[in-house]
Amino acid sequence: MANILVVDDDKAILDLIENILSKSGHFVKKIDKAEKIFHEDLSYYHLIILDIMMPDIDGFQLCSRIRGLVDSPILFLSAKSDETDIIKGLGLGADDYLTKPFGVQELRARVDAHIRREQRKKINSINIGNVRFSISSKECFVLDRKIPLTKSEYEISEYLALHHGQTFSKEQIFESIFGFERDSNLSAIVEHIKNIRAKFIQFGEKPIKTIWGVGYKWE
């Protein structure tokens, strides 16, 4: 599951891409006006898809303005198929180029390939709002203040944060963090969540939301 941002002035194309990629388990954020992208936390997205032929700000301009702000792959989507346009797009920092009309399987395969490649890269840190996780040192900070999390509290927080916006049951959290072989029970997850919340509140943050009857998610 990945968070994907799609920018295209054609709402029908946006709906089509959302329909295709959501079936693969991805979360898709649709933007129909290029300038709206500057109101987004771009670090949240694992992949960005940009249409080229848009009014006001075209995809080439948009790519050049955000490439230095994000490490995630950028995929161009356009009816323009000239080799010079492809070379120009890749030269601006895009990672791939898909021409319209595109096939469902081709779009899905291209996106999944980039996501897999990114997941193989070592992540040093992630930032969500004011919260930063140092993956290598297993430490969590609000702005520059370290939160005194226990090992289990850190692992649960990191897991939810890495899947920002996705809801997990107590069973899913327990299996992902501890594994079924651990001598514990699901009530431990409830207690850990309670302690994590109490510590974050001291720093003015409330990142974990309860989805009643389902589980928890990092907002």
N, C-alpha and C positions, 0 to 999 in steps of 0.2 A: 504494500500500500504506500502510495506516494502522494504528496501534495503538488498539484500541477496548476500553474497559472496560464491561462489562454487569453491572448489579446487579439481581437478581430472585430471589425466594424459590422460584419455580417452576423446577425443574431442566429440565423439558421445554421451557419457553420459552427457557431459556439455551442448550440444545442446538440448538434450532431457529434462534435468532439466529446462533449460531456457524456453523452449516451454511450459512446464507444469505450471511453476510458473508465467510466464508473463501473462498467461491467467487469473490468479487470481489477476492481477493488480500489481504484485511485479516487482521491478527492480532487475535484476540478473547480477552480474559481474562474468565472468568466468575466471578462472586462470588454465592453463594447466601444470604449473611447480610450485612445492611447494615453492621454494625460492622467487618467485615473490610476495608472500603474504607480505613480509617484506617491500615492496615498497608501500603498501596500508595504507590509514588512516583507521585503523580497527574500530575506534569509529563511523565511518559513517554507519556501517552495523548493522542491527537489528538481523541478524541471520547468522551463518557461517556453511556451510556444507563441511566436509572434507572426502575425500576418504582415506582409510587406506593404501592400497597396492600401494604405489607410489615409484619410484626410488629416490635415494639420501636421501630425507627426507620423512619418512612415516607419515601417519596421526597421529599416537600416539606421535611421536616426535614433530610434528607441534603443536598439541594440548597443549602439556606440555610447549612449548615455548611461546604460545600466550595467554594461559588461564589467566595469571596474568595481561595481557594488556587490556583485554576486559571483559565487563559484559554481553555481548550478548550471547544467547544460542548457543551451538556448537552441531551439529548433525553429527554423523559418518555415512558414507555410505560405505559399503564394502561387498564383496562376502564372507568374513569370518563370520561364524555364530556360532562358538564355544562359549559356555558360558563363558569360561575363557577370551576370547577376549573382549566380551561385558563387563565383570566386569572390565577388565583392562582399557578399554576406558572410562567408567563412573568414574573410580577411578582417572583418569587424569584430570577430570573436564568437560567431555562432558555431555550434558544434555539428549541425546537420541541416538539411534542406529538403523539404518535401513539397512537391508540386501538386496543385489542384488540377483536376479532381484526383483525390487520393483514395486508395482502397482501404477498407476497414482493417483488414489484417496487416497491411503495410504500416499504417499509423500505429496500431497496437504494438507491432513488433519493434518498430523504431523506438518508441517510447520505453518499452520494457527493457530494451537493450541498454539504453542510456541509464535507466534507473539501476539496473544490475551493476553496471560499470561504476556508478557513483557509490553504491553500497559497498563495493570492494575497497574503496579508498579509506584510508585511516582518517577518522574524524578526530581532530584535536579538541574542538570545543563547539558548543552550540549556544546560541543566544535566542531567548524568547522574551521579548519585552525587556524588563529590567533584570531578568534572571539569566545567569550564565552558568553552564556546566563545563567544567574542565574534565574532559573524558580521560585524559592520560593520568591525571592525579586523583580522579574520583572526588572532586570537590565542587561545591555549588555556592554561587555568590548572588546576592542581590546588589546590583551596582558593583561596588568593590568590597562589600561586606560579606565575609564568609558565614554561611549558615551551618551550625554544628549538627549535621545529620549523622546518624549512625550508618554503618555499611548498608544494612538492609533498607533504611530510609532513603539513602542516596540511590540505590539500585532501582527502587520503585519509582522515585521521582524522575530519574534519568529515562527509564523505560516509558513512562507516560509522556514525558516531554518530547522524546524522539518521535513519538506517534501523536504529536500535538493535534487535538481536535477529534481523535478517535476514542470511542468509549470501550472500556474493557471490564469484564466481569471480575469478581474476586478470584474465580477459578483460573481465568486467563492470566491474571497478574501473578498468581501463585506459581502456576506452571512455568511461566516465562522467567521468573526471577529465581525461584528455588528448585523447581523440578519436583515431581511427585515423590521422589525417594527421600526428600527431607522430612525429618521427624517434626512436623508442625501441623497446623490446621488453618482453615480459612479465616478464623476469627483473628489470627495474627495480622492478616492484611488490613482488616478494619482498624485494629489498634495502631498499626504503622501509619495508616492514612491520617488518623486522628492526631498522632504525634507530629507528622509532617506538616499538617495544617497549622498546628499550634506554633511551630517554629517559624513558618513563613509569615504568619500574622504578625509576629514580633517585628518583622522587617517591612510590614505594610503591604504584603502580597497575599492573594487568595487564589492560587493557580489551579487547584484541584476542585472540580465540580462533581457533585453526586448526581447521577442520572438515576432517579428512583426506579427500582425494579430491574435495573440493567447493570449498573456498575459505576465506574469513575472515568473521568477524562481530564486532561490538562488543557485549560483554556488559553 
